[in-house]
Amino acid sequence: MTGSLMHRREALALGLMGGLAAALAPSRALAAMAAPELAGNLRKFASKWVGPGKLPGLVVALGLPGRETRYIAQGSEGFLDADAMTPDTLFRIYSMTKPVTGMAAMLLIDEGKIGLDQPISDFLPKFAKMQVQVTPDGSVTDVRPAKNPITVRNLITHTSGLAYGIVQTGPIRDELFKKGLIPGQVSRLKIPGLDRGPHVKGLAAFADGMAGMPLVYEPGTKWSYSPGLDLMGRIVEIVSGQTFDRFLKDRFFDPLGMTSTGFRVAANDAARLATNYGVLAGRLVPIDLPENSVYLDEPDFFYGGAGLVSTPRDYDRFLRMIGGLGALDGARVMSEAAVRKATSNLLPPEVPTGGIMGMKLEAFGAGGRVGTGAEAGIFGWSGAAGTVGMVDMHSGLTSAIYVQFMPPNALEVLPEFQQALKADATALLERRP
């Protein structure tokens, strides 16, 4: 498990998500797949990948509006953990946090408290005069003044130009780690490629630190994976007058009944946390055990791009709310207009489309990929430990897979999940009247 592989782990997960979105495109087929007898390939997939020398366990979720979500849960929460995987097992969802933060931004935009194209310097004055590297990932002193301001739109669509330690290389990445501008956590263990030193304390310190770093690209001109959603969390705090974690709890988690979702795992819930593994020479090595997890501690700051722990049941409720155009079980959390906007293409017109990070990406919404063509209507994102969650905005269908290993491309789990999903969809299409 080399450092370079771990720096790219999220990028690899994102590439796999493109294929999963394609598999979800036939909405009518997947709608009927919620019946257990029509999900035979997914069940075979789960059985194949769980066991000695494979994965300790996994959970797959498929849900439809007005029906109980069906879960395929196989195995245990760890090789040395006898507790069975269930829809209430806790998973580190990493970048599946980004759509949650994106929806928080859209909520405030809908309420008129911030503007989609408002410069973030209105809230964070230190971002008023940014510098841009002349050569991306090159010298951190060979810079020029930015021509465009960073806007809220830029933050939630990864078009801000902000440097991200998991994708940048060279001196700018080293400078990010040196200054503790690390928007995420993996383990207490000092593992090469994962241990990046101490973090700054608090979102305010993170924002100030990022304002002092050069941008990698001119704002609004290129899609480049970034800590924009983490910075968005600080703006939410400033505008709402609440800490970011409290805002999410009050506006999303409590109203949606997401009782197990947050930035920290309580000590009495540690037994529900699945073990996270690193893949070394094809074998799973534990890197974050539930009884000594880094998630038992208060995080250094609330990572709006990669910090949440959740359960398949909880995150499905979040996806159902999106698919329900802002409402779930009769309770409205967001306006229909806000959700429709959030799940539409928000990329600035100047941003080129095409293949990005191994994934076809032609549209992007509030913290998540927006499908186009045959994948139109699909919205969602993935996480660095192999989780993927999506919703079909046409049918309201929700779909997700939950595993815990890094990097997620080290095993063929997600591609085979995609194949199983496609096979079941094809079989169902052949049966339809």
C-alpha positions as a printed NumPy array, in Angstrom:
array([[  0.   ,   0.   ,   0.   ],
       [  2.179,   2.803,  -1.277],
       [  1.773,   6.463,  -0.468],
       [  1.055,   7.352,  -4.092],
       [ -1.769,   4.839,  -4.256],
       [ -3.337,   6.186,  -1.106],
       [ -3.123,   9.776,  -2.346],
       [ -5.155,   8.693,  -5.377],
       [ -7.649,   6.494,  -3.54 ],
       [-10.648,   8.811,  -3.898],
       [ -9.934,   9.497,  -7.547],
       [-10.026,   5.774,  -8.22 ],
       [-13.318,   5.37 ,  -6.408],
       [-14.792,   8.167,  -8.499],
       [-13.784,   6.477, -11.737],
       [-15.612,   3.341, -10.689],
       [-18.712,   5.355,  -9.846],
       [-19.147,   6.34 , -13.487],
       [-19.699,   2.707, -14.387],
       [-22.088,   2.221, -11.498],
       [-24.181,   5.146, -12.675],
       [-24.436,   3.555, -16.104],
       [-25.662,   0.373, -14.492],
       [-28.394,   2.32 , -12.713],
       [-29.689,   4.01 , -15.863],
       [-32.623,   1.623, -16.617],
       [-34.944,   3.04 , -13.96 ],
       [-37.893,   0.73 , -14.637],
       [-35.683,  -2.316, -14.441],
       [-34.14 ,  -1.361, -11.144],
       [-37.465,  -0.387,  -9.682],
       [-38.687,  -3.94 ,  -9.92 ],
       [-35.325,  -5.269,  -8.759],
       [-36.285,  -4.313,  -5.238],
       [-38.072,  -7.676,  -5.151],
       [-35.55 , -10.121,  -3.637],
       [-36.213, -12.884,  -6.175],
       [-35.135, -10.521,  -8.947],
       [-31.789,  -9.613,  -7.378],
       [-30.136, -12.992,  -7.741],
       [-26.924, -11.679,  -9.269],
       [-26.459,  -9.132,  -6.511],
       [-26.939, -11.842,  -3.918],
       [-24.42 , -14.071,  -5.677],
       [-22.039, -11.126,  -5.843],
       [-22.353, -10.557,  -2.095],
       [-21.835, -14.241,  -1.318],
       [-18.804, -14.413,  -3.597],
       [-17.01 , -11.492,  -1.973],
       [-17.619, -12.312,   1.682],
       [-15.468, -14.895,   3.438],
       [-11.901, -15.847,   4.379],
       [ -9.357, -14.218,   2.105],
       [-12.004, -11.842,   0.742],
       [-14.109,  -9.289,   2.618],
       [-15.449,  -9.751,   6.145],
       [-18.801,  -8.306,   5.074],
       [-20.736,  -5.809,   2.976],
       [-24.152,  -4.211,   2.609],
       [-26.068,  -3.406,  -0.596],
       [-29.162,  -1.194,  -0.509],
       [-31.979,  -0.716,  -3.044],
       [-34.925,   1.516,  -2.27 ],
       [-38.084,   2.842,  -3.91 ],
       [-40.472,   5.613,  -2.842],
       [-43.341,   4.283,  -0.778],
       [-41.664,   0.921,  -0.129],
       [-39.272,  -0.4  ,   2.469],
       [-35.691,  -0.322,   1.278],
       [-34.289,  -3.808,   0.766],
       [-30.823,  -4.601,   2.058],
       [-28.468,  -7.427,   1.213],
       [-26.176,  -7.725,   4.242],
       [-23.535, -10.443,   4.28 ],
       [-20.776, -11.355,   6.72 ],
       [-19.46 ,  -9.549,   9.77 ],
       [-18.182,  -6.071,  10.62 ],
       [-14.582,  -7.307,  10.687],
       [-12.553, -10.502,  10.425],
       [-12.069, -10.438,  14.196],
       [-15.513,  -8.983,  14.857],
       [-18.348, -11.49 ,  15.112],
       [-21.083,  -8.845,  14.903],
       [-23.07 ,  -9.3  ,  11.697],
       [-23.21 ,  -6.627,   9.006],
       [-26.615,  -4.947,   9.107],
       [-28.291,  -1.829,   7.678],
       [-27.327,  -0.18 ,  10.98 ],
       [-23.604,  -0.917,  10.787],
       [-21.53 ,   2.275,  10.894],
       [-19.345,   3.007,   7.859],
       [-16.798,   5.724,   7.13 ],
       [-18.465,   7.245,   4.068],
       [-15.668,   9.742,   3.338],
       [-16.551,  11.736,   0.185],
       [-20.189,  10.699,   0.3  ],
       [-20.142,  13.576,   2.816],
       [-19.772,  15.992,  -0.098],
       [-23.392,  15.776,  -1.373],
       [-24.597,  16.398,   2.212],
       [-22.545,  19.592,   2.383],
       [-23.635,  20.494,  -1.136],
       [-27.278,  20.218,  -0.121],
       [-26.57 ,  22.398,   2.934],
       [-25.246,  25.073,   0.587],
       [-28.308,  24.791,  -1.649],
       [-30.556,  25.095,   1.381],
       [-28.972,  28.442,   2.283],
       [-29.05 ,  29.584,  -1.345],
       [-32.757,  28.766,  -1.507],
       [-33.329,  30.806,   1.656],
       [-31.559,  33.803,   0.091],
       [-28.751,  33.809,   2.651],
       [-25.989,  33.215,   0.111],
       [-25.826,  33.392,  -3.673],
       [-24.723,  30.6  ,  -5.972],
       [-22.434,  32.975,  -7.849],
       [-21.531,  35.11 ,  -4.856],
       [-17.773,  35.51 ,  -4.248],
       [-16.728,  33.643,  -1.125],
       [-14.625,  36.66 ,  -0.134],
       [-17.928,  38.241,   0.981],
       [-17.818,  35.725,   3.846],
       [-14.091,  34.975,   3.957],
       [-12.273,  38.269,   3.142],
       [ -8.847,  36.583,   3.037],
       [ -9.872,  34.988,  -0.275],
       [-10.271,  38.369,  -1.988],
       [ -6.843,  38.399,  -3.643],
       [ -5.792,  34.872,  -4.494],
       [ -2.681,  33.794,  -6.351],
       [ -2.563,  31.001,  -8.972],
       [  0.374,  28.746,  -9.763],
       [  1.887,  29.48 , -13.156],
       [  2.528,  25.734, -13.502],
       [ -0.067,  23.509, -11.785],
       [  1.621,  21.429,  -9.056],
       [  4.843,  23.28 ,  -9.775],
       [  6.545,  25.968,  -7.721],
       [  4.515,  27.499,  -4.904],
       [  6.317,  30.822,  -5.371],
       [  5.988,  31.127,  -9.15 ],
       [  2.477,  32.549,  -9.071],
       [  0.283,  35.213, -10.644],
       [ -2.843,  37.058,  -9.43 ],
       [ -6.116,  35.211, -10.018],
       [ -8.349,  36.811, -12.649],
       [-11.626,  35.45 , -11.288],
       [-13.035,  35.358,  -7.76 ],
       [-13.865,  32.004,  -6.172],
       [-17.653,  31.676,  -5.94 ],
       [-19.975,  29.387,  -3.997],
       [-20.688,  27.591,  -7.274],
       [-16.959,  26.945,  -7.656],
       [-16.715,  25.441,  -4.169],
       [-19.525,  22.923,  -4.587],
       [-18.573,  21.861,  -8.136],
       [-14.778,  21.471,  -7.695],
       [-14.035,  24.387, -10.01 ],
       [-12.441,  26.657,  -7.38 ],
       [ -8.838,  25.777,  -8.21 ],
       [ -8.134,  24.99 ,  -4.538],
       [ -5.302,  22.523,  -3.915],
       [ -6.233,  19.095,  -2.505],
       [ -3.635,  16.931,  -0.822],
       [ -5.046,  13.661,  -2.145],
       [ -4.672,  14.661,  -5.799],
       [ -1.909,  17.273,  -5.946],
       [  1.759,  16.35 ,  -6.285],
       [  5.054,  18.054,  -5.657],
       [  5.757,  21.052,  -3.427],
       [  2.169,  22.248,  -3.08 ],
       [  1.086,  18.923,  -1.598],
       [  4.057,  19.008,   0.778],
       [  3.123,  22.544,   1.816],
       [ -0.482,  21.531,   2.506],
       [  0.662,  18.732,   4.81 ],
       [  3.277,  20.936,   6.474],
       [  0.612,  23.5  ,   7.355],
       [ -1.867,  20.865,   8.566],
       [ -4.385,  21.619,   5.81 ],
       [ -5.592,  18.03 ,   5.761],
       [ -9.397,  17.745,   5.385],
       [ -9.847,  14.146,   6.479],
       [ -8.634,  11.366,   8.738],
       [ -7.967,   7.656,   8.372],
       [ -6.263,   6.126,  11.386],
       [ -4.415,   6.693,  14.638],
       [ -1.652,   4.453,  13.277],
       [  1.449,   6.027,  11.78 ],
       [  1.055,   4.363,   8.381],
       [  3.272,   5.515,   5.488],
       [  1.103,   7.235,   2.895],
       [ -1.694,   7.808,   5.398],
       [ -0.044,   9.659,   8.274],
       [  0.337,  13.257,   7.134],
       [  1.09 ,  14.891,  10.459],
       [ -1.028,  17.145,  12.684],
       [ -4.107,  18.941,  11.389],
       [ -5.129,  22.539,  11.963],
       [ -7.772,  22.953,  14.647],
       [-11.171,  24.233,  13.577],
       [-12.774,  25.225,  10.286],
       [-11.777,  28.862,  10.763],
       [ -8.1  ,  27.893,  10.907],
       [ -8.517,  25.632,   7.889],
       [-10.125,  28.446,   5.897],
       [ -7.394,  30.905,   6.86 ],
       [ -4.721,  28.389,   5.92 ],
       [ -6.23 ,  27.671,   2.508],
       [ -6.494,  31.404,   1.809],
       [ -2.731,  31.575,   2.179],
       [ -2.089,  28.797,  -0.344],
       [ -1.82 ,  29.429,  -4.094],
       [ -4.563,  28.047,  -6.281],
       [ -3.653,  25.281,  -8.714],
       [ -6.007,  26.552, -11.441],
       [ -7.863,  29.742, -12.295],
       [-11.294,  29.655, -10.601],
       [-14.157,  28.612, -12.858],
       [-12.022,  27.186, -15.66 ],
       [-11.295,  23.552, -14.77 ],
       [-12.863,  20.68 , -12.829],
       [-10.258,  19.574, -10.291],
       [-11.128,  17.565,  -7.188],
       [-10.73 ,  19.907,  -4.239],
       [-11.49 ,  20.71 ,  -0.582],
       [-14.167,  23.151,  -1.731],
       [-16.888,  21.38 ,   0.232],
       [-14.76 ,  21.571,   3.385],
       [-14.439,  25.318,   2.892],
       [-18.18 ,  25.455,   2.255],
       [-18.671,  24.111,   5.769],
       [-16.997,  27.221,   7.156],
       [-19.286,  29.483,   5.127],
       [-22.288,  27.573,   6.477],
       [-21.039,  28.31 ,   9.986],
       [-20.622,  32.02 ,   9.288],
       [-24.002,  32.426,   7.614],
       [-26.012,  30.254,  10.014],
       [-24.308,  31.215,  13.261],
       [-24.053,  27.521,  14.136],
       [-21.172,  25.097,  14.132],
       [-21.236,  23.037,  10.952],
       [-22.03 ,  19.783,  12.733],
       [-24.965,  21.398,  14.584],
       [-26.331,  22.89 ,  11.351],
       [-26.34 ,  19.477,   9.645],
       [-27.949,  17.873,  12.665],
       [-30.691,  20.489,  12.968],
       [-31.495,  20.851,   9.272],
       [-30.907,  17.32 ,   7.938],
       [-30.076,  14.546,  10.359],
       [-32.772,  15.134,  12.984],
       [-35.625,  15.877,  10.523],
       [-34.679,  12.838,   8.411],
       [-34.269,  10.487,  11.355],
       [-30.567,   9.948,  10.57 ],
       [-29.812,   9.143,  14.196],
       [-26.465,   7.435,  13.558],
       [-24.842,   9.991,  11.251],
       [-22.191,  12.433,  12.411],
       [-18.531,  13.382,  12.535],
       [-17.799,  11.259,  15.596],
       [-18.718,   7.789,  16.825],
       [-19.91 ,   7.708,  20.423],
       [-18.103,   5.209,  22.65 ],
       [-21.312,   3.238,  23.185],
       [-21.72 ,   2.899,  19.388],
       [-18.173,   1.716,  18.679],
       [-19.322,  -1.903,  18.492],
       [-21.404,  -0.99 ,  15.411],
       [-18.44 ,   0.485,  13.529],
       [-17.019,  -1.758,  10.804],
       [-13.261,  -2.253,  10.657],
       [-11.506,  -0.331,   7.893],
       [ -8.781,  -2.164,   5.97 ],
       [ -5.877,  -1.28 ,   3.738],
       [ -5.063,  -3.638,   0.888],
       [ -1.458,  -4.85 ,   0.979],
       [ -0.318,  -7.335,  -1.665],
       [ -3.929,  -8.363,  -2.189],
       [ -4.594,  -8.935,   1.516],
       [ -6.668,  -6.872,   3.911],
       [ -4.743,  -5.326,   6.793],
       [ -6.731,  -3.51 ,   9.514],
       [ -5.925,   0.201,   9.633],
       [ -8.778,   1.478,  11.824],
       [-10.325,  -0.851,  14.401],
       [-13.618,   0.079,  16.056],
       [-12.287,  -0.165,  19.612],
       [ -9.431,   2.233,  18.839],
       [-10.839,   4.178,  15.912],
       [ -9.772,   7.722,  15.175],
       [-13.512,   8.406,  14.806],
       [-13.994,   7.942,  18.554],
       [-12.263,  11.299,  19.031],
       [-13.611,  14.753,  18.274],
       [-12.231,  15.609,  14.798],
       [ -9.767,  18.442,  14.453],
       [-12.414,  20.166,  12.374],
       [-15.672,  19.158,  10.723],
       [-14.595,  17.808,   7.343],
       [-17.428,  18.783,   5.014],
       [-15.782,  16.864,   2.198],
       [-14.925,  13.572,   3.86 ],
       [-15.756,  13.455,   7.568],
       [-19.07 ,  11.705,   8.126],
       [-19.773,   8.275,   9.509],
       [-23.198,   6.905,   8.614],
       [-25.199,   3.711,   8.162],
       [-26.827,   2.23 ,   5.058],
       [-30.232,   2.936,   6.627],
       [-29.395,   6.557,   7.466],
       [-27.799,   7.451,   4.145],
       [-30.663,   5.848,   2.276],
       [-32.971,   8.311,   4.03 ],
       [-30.819,  11.172,   2.793],
       [-30.928,   9.797,  -0.765],
       [-34.695,   9.232,  -0.462],
       [-35.151,  12.848,   0.553],
       [-33.296,  13.937,  -2.59 ],
       [-35.316,  11.529,  -4.738],
       [-38.461,  12.833,  -3.039],
       [-37.543,  16.369,  -4.15 ],
       [-36.864,  17.549,  -0.63 ],
       [-39.461,  15.618,   1.332],
       [-39.454,  12.298,   3.191],
       [-42.306,  10.617,   5.045],
       [-44.41 ,  13.746,   4.795],
       [-41.732,  16.039,   6.245],
       [-40.213,  18.687,   3.977],
       [-36.507,  19.339,   4.523],
       [-35.681,  21.261,   1.329],
       [-37.783,  22.937,  -1.308],
       [-38.391,  21.101,  -4.56 ],
       [-36.715,  23.937,  -6.437],
       [-33.575,  23.666,  -4.294],
       [-33.255,  19.92 ,  -4.886],
       [-33.87 ,  20.209,  -8.617],
       [-31.198,  22.881,  -8.815],
       [-28.77 ,  20.865,  -6.676],
       [-29.088,  17.783,  -8.893],
       [-28.752,  19.726, -12.165],
       [-25.557,  20.65 , -13.96 ],
       [-23.977,  23.529, -12.021],
       [-20.619,  23.574, -13.804],
       [-19.553,  26.988, -15.058],
       [-19.957,  27.138, -18.862],
       [-16.21 ,  27.688, -19.311],
       [-15.325,  24.319, -17.747],
       [-14.508,  21.698, -20.406],
       [-16.266,  18.351, -20.194],
       [-15.089,  14.873, -21.089],
       [-13.012,  12.251, -19.336],
       [-11.904,  13.368, -15.893],
       [ -9.954,  11.186, -13.465],
       [-10.849,   8.059, -15.391],
       [-14.553,   8.899, -15.295],
       [-16.869,  10.344, -17.898],
       [-17.991,  13.585, -16.297],
       [-20.056,  15.985, -18.345],
       [-22.143,  17.475, -15.555],
       [-21.784,  18.092, -11.838],
       [-24.212,  19.311,  -9.21 ],
       [-24.025,  20.252,  -5.536],
       [-21.242,  17.952,  -4.374],
       [-22.181,  15.046,  -6.644],
       [-21.945,  13.797, -10.213],
       [-24.944,  14.398, -12.481],
       [-25.563,  11.751, -15.131],
       [-26.099,  12.651, -18.78 ],
       [-27.287,  10.759, -21.86 ],
       [-28.27 ,   7.204, -20.919],
       [-27.434,   8.063, -17.3  ],
       [-29.624,  11.176, -17.157],
       [-31.274,  11.625, -13.789],
       [-28.598,   9.855, -11.753],
       [-27.065,  11.882,  -8.902],
       [-24.537,  10.699,  -6.343],
       [-20.959,  10.229,  -5.258],
       [-18.548,   7.73 ,  -3.729],
       [-16.179,   7.42 ,  -0.782],
       [-12.5  ,   6.561,  -0.372],
       [-13.182,   3.302,   1.49 ],
       [-15.374,   1.852,  -1.26 ],
       [-18.848,   3.176,  -0.492],
       [-21.061,   4.456,  -3.324],
       [-24.51 ,   6.058,  -3.039],
       [-26.799,   7.288,  -5.833],
       [-30.383,   8.271,  -6.511],
       [-32.34 ,   8.163,  -9.769],
       [-34.208,  11.459,  -9.887],
       [-36.709,  10.076, -12.43 ],
       [-37.962,   7.142, -10.355],
       [-36.751,   8.041,  -6.87 ],
       [-34.797,   4.774,  -6.765],
       [-31.879,   4.762,  -4.329],
       [-28.915,   2.417,  -4.602],
       [-25.736,   1.979,  -2.587],
       [-22.945,  -0.374,  -1.635],
       [-21.026,  -0.283,   1.641],
       [-17.602,  -1.847,   2.132],
       [-14.509,  -0.667,   4.049],
       [-11.153,  -1.017,   2.328],
       [ -8.638,   1.351,   0.786],
       [ -7.819,   2.   ,  -2.002],
       [-11.139,   0.849,  -3.504],
       [ -9.593,  -0.161,  -6.824],
       [ -7.273,  -2.695,  -5.163],
       [ -9.977,  -5.361,  -5.469],
       [-12.554,  -5.957,  -8.195],
       [-15.48 ,  -5.485,  -5.808],
       [-17.019,  -2.345,  -7.305],
       [-16.675,  -3.406, -10.969],
       [-18.282,  -6.756, -10.129],
       [-21.038,  -4.99 ,  -8.237],
       [-21.658,  -2.972, -11.388],
       [-21.808,  -6.164, -13.48 ],
       [-24.225,  -7.843, -11.076],
       [-26.461,  -4.796, -11.138],
       [-26.465,  -4.712, -14.929],
       [-27.189,  -8.438, -15.173],
       [-30.186,  -8.206, -12.876],
       [-31.483,  -5.165, -14.76 ],
       [-31.163,  -6.958, -18.105],
       [-32.967, -10.046, -16.82 ],
       [-35.777,  -7.908, -15.517],
       [-36.141,  -6.018, -18.801],
       [-36.594,  -9.349, -20.6  ],
       [-39.435, -10.258, -18.231],
       [-41.372,  -7.03 , -18.426],
       [-44.657,  -7.064, -20.409]])
